[in-house]
């Protein structure tokens, strides 16, 4: 297991909301200040807790000394203190501010500590004696951040008075201040080379402004439409900027181009702080639930192309030759994916009423969209032109559709319980209704799919059973129990001996059997969100694709010698937020570092060994 990586790091669970975080300069220690006044340090090799220090007052800011040993922190009680992280002793208490201390910073030489306060002043202290050296005045509102330049000669501060100010750290004299109109900079970060400031604007605007540190000219504006930034930081080599926000997302930016590289999702509550590790390879972020998440900055995986927000997936379908996958998303976009590599591109969607369901014909010719107005539009995939509109009942939304394997027939289900069978080879552009029946089930129908022989439909409803409906008797012959939530998607395999079902219980199930004798062969559980769509590959045996409400599209392969001895392995996936390892058992792993042991344990793995190489990445429960 030497060198194994999962593309993810474990999280830390603290007992109170996270106020601020910091890495030691050598990267070996990670410090956390919590809302209850606790200061906690962790060993970054094992991510185990080393020491805890409890303060009677809320700690608002922390900073490590250049020698890695001491931690300066500013508190709500108007003091700045120095703590020895090795023996846990409080070394100095610096008093003089008349308001809470919102920001602290060590000079590069380690001899000075700067503190910025609600009292609109910056104070410079001796880190050896705790004596006050200088008081810097000039800001007209609360000062929220202070930072030293790399050479230690300058200090930069950001205030709610809509100015950033630069000071001589030896004399305390100010350089000309720069007003940033309508920005109200609440936090400022200084690049390592001292050439740029990154200004976090007020909570309403949610922008990061880059400012030339010499001229004061405003350059790039980093904006992703969020309205609640909470923190920003430069990477150690100035290549990246990280920002956190109230929308629970950490964003990584290219500092030279201003492009958004990636959105890092995983927090379940408001993020309060973020920072880079000293080597620039990791990002840490903390939230109000006391969760600290660690992210790997993978420059090979992160290109200069902006990654779009992942909208929920409504439907996925393979092309008839199996070369690409089409996914329909909640934001009305259609994506075409290479089924082997996972690369994607968008497909223009003609204007139409809201789309409630989509289906791709087996021959790849038609892309059908069921709309709010009760009609079905048939789009020619090659020309992107709507060539037919099948007229249904007025404003009975078409909630699901399925093509027959031959591609001639399309079955649709609309609100109101009406199932229609359309003959697509009819000369009439409006199709021809071959039959109209009411499906006799007590719950709202959510999804359906043809059996390969065309004799049956598999159905999913708001209730949990998966049902098989016989076309000849118009009765439910089989009920497959197991899901604990609505069944949102179902699909017959090309051979007809397997059925996939996805649910809002965040699982999908693999069923095996024939006619009226079926059983559950495997369950992939604890997906991040509801599984909204499933489809089998028409050319690769036992391969299928799933779409999820979290915006991910994933391709899977069924492995095993027999129907009762199968496993499911993921081939590739888009927008994967975290490793899934629940119900995996491992023994005797060699060379696996403690950080990944912690990660596997947090993701639900048990025992003392990993699964053999090549086994499933998702959670699989054999039944």
N, C-alpha and C positions, 0 to 999 in steps of 0.2 A: 504493500500500500504506500510505499515511499513516493512522495510527490503527488499523491492523489489530491484533486481539488474538486469542489462541488459548485464553484461559481458563487458561493454564498458563505457568510460567516454566521456564527451563533449570535443570538441576542442576549442582552443582560436584562434581568428583571429586578428593578429596585422597588422599595416599599413606598415611595412617594414620588410625586411629580418631579421631573428633571428640570432644573433651572439652567444649568450650564455645564459644559464638559471641556476637557483639555487633555492633550497628550503631552508627556514629558518630551524635551528636545531629542532625547535618544530613542524615543518610541517605546521604551520598555514599561512605562507606567501610564495608566489612563485614570484620570480623576473625574469624579462626578459630584456636582453639588445639587442637593435635593431641596425641595420646597419646605421640608421640615427642619432645615438647618444642618443636615448630615453632609459630611464630606467623606467620600469613599474612594479608595484607590484600588486598582486592579492590575495584576500582572498580565501584560498583553501577549505573553507566550502561551499561557494556559487559560487566560481570561477568568482567573480565580481572584476572589477578593483578598486584598492584602491587609488593609487597615481601614478603620472607620473612626471619624472624629465628629463629635456632636457639638454644634454651636447653639446657643440659646436664641440667636437671631437668624433670620433668613439670609442665606448666602446668595448674593446677586451675581458675582463674577469671580473667576479664578484665573491664575496664570502661574506657570512653572518658572522657576529660576533657570538660567542657562546651564547650571551645573547639575540639573535634574533632581536635586535633593529637596528643595523647598517649594512650597506652594503659597503664593500670596492670594488673599481673597478679600473682597469687599462685601460688606454686609449692610442690611437694612438698619442696623443700630448705629450707623454713621462712622464705623471704624474700618480700618484696613489692618489685616492681621497676617502674620507670617507663620506658617506651620511646617514643621520638619516631618516629611512624609516617611522617613525611615524609623524614627523612634516615637513619632506621634506627639511631640511636644509643641506647644505654642511658643514661638521664639520672641515675637514682637507684637505689640498692639499699638497701632498708630492712630492717634485721635486728633481731630481738628476740623473735620467736615461737620456741617450742620444739617446734612441730609444724607439719605442712603447713598452708598457707593455703588454705582452701576457698572463701573468698568475699572479693571486694574491691568497693568502691564509692567513687565521687567524691561529695563534697558538691556541691550545686547551684551554689555560688559557685566551685568548683574549687580552693579553697585547702586542703581536707582530703581525705585518703584514709583510709577505714576498711577494716580487714582482720580477718576472723574465722578462727579457727584450730582445729585439732584439740586444741590445748593448753587449750581452754575459755576463751580470752580474746579480747577485741576490742581492737585497738590503733588509735589515731588518729595520723596522720602529717601533717606539713607537706608539701604537694605541691611546694613551692618548694625546700626545703632537705633534705627526707627525715628531718628530726628527729622523734623520737617525742614526741607531745604528751600522750596519756593512755592508760592501760591500764584497760579495763573488765572487771571480774570479777563473777562471780555465777552463771553457768551451771555445771551440775554434770556436763555431758557435752559431747561434740564439738559445736562450733557450725558449722553448715553454710551459713548465709546471713545476710547483713547488707544493709540498705538504708536510705537517707536519706529523710526526708519531703520534700515539695516545697519547703517553706520552709527546709530544712536544719537546723532546730532539734532534730529528734528522729532517733534511730536505732532501727531495729527489728531484732531478731535472732531466729533460730529455731534450736533445739537438739534433740538427741536426748534431752534430759532431760524432754521433753514440755512445755516451756514456750516461750512467746515473751516477749521482754523488750523494753521501750522505755526508751531512755536519752536524757538531755540531752546533745546533741553538744558543748556548750561546757564543761560541768562534768564530764561523765562520770557524773553521778549517775543511778541507775536510778529509773524510775517503778515502781509496783506491777506485779509479773509476773503473767501469766495462764497458768494451767495448763490444758491441753486434754487431759482424761483419755483414755487409751488411743489417743491420736493419734500421739504421737511425731513431731511435725512435723520433717520433714527439710529443708524449704525453705520460705521465706516470701517473698511478693511484696507490695509495698505499692502501693495504687492511687495514681494521679497526684494526686488531690485529698486524699490522706492520710486518708481516712475508713474505708478497709477494708484488712484483710490477707487475702491468700489463702494458706492453709496447705496444703502438700502433705504428706499423711500418709505413714506408713511404707509400705514396699513391699508389705506383705501386705494392707493395707486398700485402698489405691488410691483414696482419696477426696481431694477438695479442699474444705476448710472455709473459709467466709468469716466473718471475725471483725470486729466493730465496733472500730475503732482507738481510740475514746474510752472505751467502756464495757467492752470485752473480751468482750462477749456473742457467742456463736456464732450465726450466721445460717444461710444456705443451705449445703447440702452437695451438691457436684457429684459424681455417681457414675454411671459407665457400666459397672460390673461388671469393670473391669480390675484386675489385682492387682500392677501394677508401674509406678507413676508415676515419671518421672525428672526432670521439670522443669515449671515453671509460669511464666506471665507475664501481667500486665495489658496491655491495649492502651493507647496513649498517652492516650486520652480516656475510659478506664475502661468502655467499652461492652462489651468482650469480655475473656475470659480464654482463654488457650491452654494446653493441657497436652500433654505427651508421655509415652509409656509404653513398656514393654518389649514390648507386643504389636504394635509397629511402626506404630502409629496416632497421628496428631496430632488432638486434639479441640479444637473451637472452641465456647465456651460464651457464653451471654448472662449477663453478670454481675448484672443486675438481677433476672432471673427464675430463674436457675440452670438454664435449659433447654439441652440439647445442641443446637447449631445444625447442626454437620456433623462427620463423621469424614473425615480426609484420609489416604488410603492411598496407598502408593507405595514406602515404604522396604522393603527386604528383610532388614533386620537390626534389632537393638535400637536405638531412638532414645535418645540421651543428653541432648539439649538442644533447646530451642525458644525463640523470641523474636519480638517484633513489630518491624517497621520503625518509625522515628520518626513517619511519617505514618499509621501504623496500617493501611495498605493491603496490606501483605505480611506473611507469616509465614515464618520460616526455621527449619529443623530439621536436625539432624545426627545421624548414626548411627555405629556401631562399624566399618562398612565404609569410612568416610571419605566417604560421600555426604552432601552438603548439599542439601536440597530447598527450593525456594522456592514459596510458595503465594500466590495472590491472594485477599484477603478481599473477596469480592463480596457486598456487603450486599443488592444487589437480588436476587441469586439465593438468598441464605440467608435463609429466613423464620424466624419464631419457632417453627415447628413442628419438633419433634425428628425428625431423620432416622433411620430404623431401619437397623440393620446389614443389609448386602446379603448375603443367603444365596444360595448357588449356585442357578442356574436349571436345573431338570431338563427342563421342557417348556414350549413356547409354542404358542399356537393362536389364530387369528382367529375371531371370531364370524361367523355366516353372512352378515350384512349388512356386515361389515367395519368396524363402528363401534368395536369394542373388541378388545383382545387379552387373553387369559388366560395367566398364567404360574404354573407350579408350582415351588416352591422346596424346597431341602434341609431347611429348618426346618419343613416341613409346612404352610406358608402358601400360599394361593392369592391372587394379585393380579389385579385387573382394570384394564387400562390403556386410556385413551382413545387410539385409534390415530392421531389427528391431533396431539394436544398432548403426550402422554406422561404426563398426570396419572393418578394411580393410587388405588385403594382396595382393601381386603381383602375376601375372600369367606370366610364361615365354612365350615369343612370338618368334616363329621360324623366322630365317632370311628370308627376302623377300624384294622385291622392296618396295618403300615407300607406306604406306597404306593411302588411301584416304577416305575409308568408311568401316564400320563394321556393322554386324547384328547378332543377336543371334536367333536361331530357337526356336519356341514356345515349343518344347519338350526338349529344353536344350541340344540337342545332338551336334548341329553344331554351330560353331562360324565362320561366313563368313567374309573375309577381301577382299575388293576391292582395287586393287593395281594400281600403276602407269603404269605397263606394259599392262593394259587392262584385266588381268585375275582375277579370283576370287578364292581364296584359302579357302577350307573348313577344319577347324581345329576341331578335335574331342575334346570336352571340357574335357572329362574324362581322355584322354590319352595325351593331348597336342601334338598330332601328326596330321600333315596335311595329310588327306586321299584322298582328291580330289582337282584337279585344273580345274576350268571351263575356257576354253580358249575363250577369247573375241577378239575384234579388237586390232591389234598391237598398243600399246602405246596410246590408247584412255582411259584415266584414268576413272576408275569406281568411280563416285562421290557419288552414293547412291544406297542402296539396301534395300529390304524389303521381309521378309518371309510371305507367306500366313498363315492364322491361323492354317490350318491343317499341316503345315510344309513341304508339298510336293513341293510347288512351291516357287521359288525365282525370284523376278523381280529386274532387275538392270538397272541403267541408266549410260551411259558413255558420256564423252565429244564427241560432234558430233551429239547429239540428238537421239541416238539409245537406245531404250528400249528393253530389252530381257527378256523372260520368260523361266526359266529353270525348267526342271522336275528332281527333285533330287532322285526320285525312279527309274530312268532309270538305266539300267544295265551298260550303257556306263559311264566310270569314268569321261568323259568330259561333262556329262550331255547331255541333248537333248534340242535344241532350239525349243520351241513350237511355238513361234511367234516373229516377229521382226517388230516394228513399229517406226515411228518418231513421237514424241510428238509435236503436232502443237501449240507451244507457242512461243512468240516473245522473251522471256528472258531466260537466262540460268537457267536450272533446278537445284535446290540445294538439294531437299529432297522429299521423297514420302513415303506413307504408304498405305497398303491394308485396305479396309473396311472389317469387319468381314464376310460379305457374299461373298466377293471376286469379287463383281461387279464393284467396283469403286476404284480409287486411289485418295488420297488427295495429292496435290503437293504444294511445296514452291519454289519460284524462286527469282532471284535478284530483281524483282519488289516486291511491298509490298502486293498485294492480295494473299490470300490463295485460291487455286483452287481445284475443285473436277472434276476428269476426269472419264468419263463413259467408261468402258471396251468394251461394245458392240458397242457404236456409235463412239468410239475414239474421243470424243469431250469434251470440257470443259463445264460442265452443270452449275456450281456454282462458283462465285467469292465472297470471304469473305474479305471485306475491313476493315482496321483499323491500321495495322502495318505501320510504317513510314520508315522501312528499309527492307533489304532483309530478306526473311523468310528462316531460316536455318534448321529448324526441324519441323516435324509434326507427329502426332500420333492419330489414331482412338482408342477410348475406346473399351474394349471387347464387350460392348453391342451395339456399333455402333452409339450411340446417342450423343456422345461427341467427339470433336476434340481438341487437344492441338496444338498450334503453337508457336515456339520460334523464335526470330528475333535478328538481330544485333542492333535494336533500344533499346536493353536492357530490353525488356519486353517479357512475354509470355501471350498468350490469350487462354481463355477457350470458345469454341464455342458449342452451343447446337442446336439440330435439327434432321432432318432425310431427306433422299433423296435430294430434292432441296430446302428445307426450313430451313435455318440456321440463327442464330444470335449470337452475342457475349454476353456471360453470365458474364464474369469477366475478368479483366486485372490485372496482377501482374507486377508492373512497377518499374522503376528506380533500376533495378539490377545493380551490379557493372560493369559487362561486358555483351557482347552478350550472349544470351541463345542459346547454340549450339546443345542441344539434349534433347528430351523428350521421356518418355515411361510410359505406364500404367502398374500397378501391375496386374498380371493375377489372383491373388487370393484375394486380399484385395479390396473390392468395393470402387471405387472413390479415389484410391490412385495412385499417379504417382511420377516419379522422373525426375529431371531436371539436366542437366550438363551445365556448363558455361565456357566461355573463361578465367575467373579468376581462374579456377582450382577447383571450388566448385562443389560438388554433393549434392543435396538436395531432400528430400522426402516430399511430400505435400499431404494433404487430402482435398477433396471437401466436404463442409458442406452445409446444407440447405434443406428446405422442398420441394422446387420445382426448376425447371430449371431457373426460373426468380428470384429466391431468394436464391442465393448461396454465399458462402465465401470460401476463400482458406486459410488453416492454414499449416504452416510448421511443420513437425514432427521432423526432424533432418537435419543437414547439416554439410559438411566438409569444412574447409578453409573459414569460414565465416568471412569476414573482418570487417563488421560494421553492426550496427542495421539499419534496414529499417523501417521507420514509416511514409513515405510520404502519405498524404491524410487521415491520421487517425485523428479522432476528439475525444476529451475526455472532460469530465465534472465531477466536484465534486470529484476528486481524493483526498483521505485522507491519510496522512502519507508519501506522495511522497516527497523526499527531493529536494531542489533547484537544486542540481547538475544533477539529472535525469530529472527535468523539462527542464533544459537547453539542455540536450542531446536530449530529444524528440522534442523540438522546432527546433534544428538544423537538425534533421532527417526528418522534414516536418510535424510533428503532429500539429494540430490546436485545438483551443477551450480550455476548462478548465477541461476536464475529459478524462480518458483513456477508451479504448474499454473494454467491459466486459472480464473477464478472459476467456482465451481459444479462443478468436477471433484471426484473422490472424496476423502473425508476419510480413509478407511481405505486400507490398502496393497493395491494392485491390481496383479497381474502378469498380463499378457495372454500366453496361450500359444497 
